[in-house]
Structure formats: C-alpha cells, structure tokens
Amino acid sequence: RKSYDSWEKIGFVPGSGTTTEFRTYSYIDENIYSGNFSYRLNQIDFNGQYEYSDIIEIEVGTPSEYSIEQNYPNPFNPVTTISYSIKENGLVTLQVFDILGKEIATLVNEDQIAGSYSLEFDASTYASGIYFYSLNSGEYISTKKMILLK
C-alpha cells in the first residue's frame, strides 16, 4: 500500500513454488480508512530475483450513513464480530450491557475518522445469556441484541 510518497509493506503470502498448475493468492488489508490507496505486488523468486506488478489504485468511500450490523455469529460462544459505520469524524462509543442494562464492557471510546469498522468481542468471562451492544456517535444511537450460549 502506498502511503503518501513511500511504499509500505503490509503483508506476506507464501507462494507455491514453481508449478504448471493455476494458483490464486489473496490478502486482506484490514487497516484502511476512507481515501485513495495504491497497491502493488512484489513477487520474489527462490533465487532472490523479484518483480513488481502494475500498480492498482483503490478508492475507499466514506459511508453515507451511520449503521451498526447484527453481530456474527449470533448466538455465539465465546467470540463474536461487531461491525459498524460512521459517516462523520467524531467520538464513538460502543458498549455492551447485560439484560438488566448494566454496562459490562466498553469496546470503543475514542475519536474515529469516518469509515467502516469491525471488532471482536470476547465474552469468555461472561455467563450465558442475552446481552445488548450500543453504538453512540454524533446524534446516532443504536442498540442490538446478542446471545451468548456456552
């Protein structure tokens, strides 16, 4: 990924060596935000020779609205993923509450730039039951239910 005027190494995917069979490779860049990005691959042979691919440019847009997705998987044990989008820079709070409305965890409490985010919630220290997670950013507040089954 190109960052300003220099290239940044973001990952490595081992190759299959010399083969006549068709191979595919993939890598997911999870540390991105809204903006323009340039990518290129550096293919390195066993003898140390290398070659760069053509540059590919990607534009990651800013979400047009606030949203919070249903956690996945749900029900879960003990880890689940929560994804959300914020349309404006600002303070973001993502909290987890028990069935009685008592806050049991704060997963996010920081200024974030507009974009889409995803994080894991590890509930291995909590009892089975129904929990709620709530996203608060700007004027937006939304709460969803999740179920922990052990």
HELIX and SHEET records of a PDB file:
SHEET    1   A 2 LYS A   2  SER A   3  0                                        
SHEET    2   A 2 SER A   6  TRP A   7 -1                                        
SHEET    1   B 2 GLY A  35  TYR A  39  0                                        
SHEET    2   B 2 ILE A  56  VAL A  60 -1                                        
SHEET    1   C 2 ASN A  42  ILE A  44  0                                        
SHEET    2   C 2 TYR A  50  TYR A  52 -1                                        
SHEET    1   D 3 SER A  67  ILE A  68  0                                        
SHEET    2   D 3 VAL A  79  ILE A  86 -1                                        
SHEET    3   D 3 GLY A 115  ASP A 122 -1                                        
SHEET    1   E 4 GLU A 103  GLN A 112  0                                        
SHEET    2   E 4 GLY A  90  PHE A  97 -1                                        
SHEET    3   E 4 GLY A 129  SER A 137 -1                                        
SHEET    4   E 4 TYR A 140  LEU A 148 -1                                        
END                                                                             
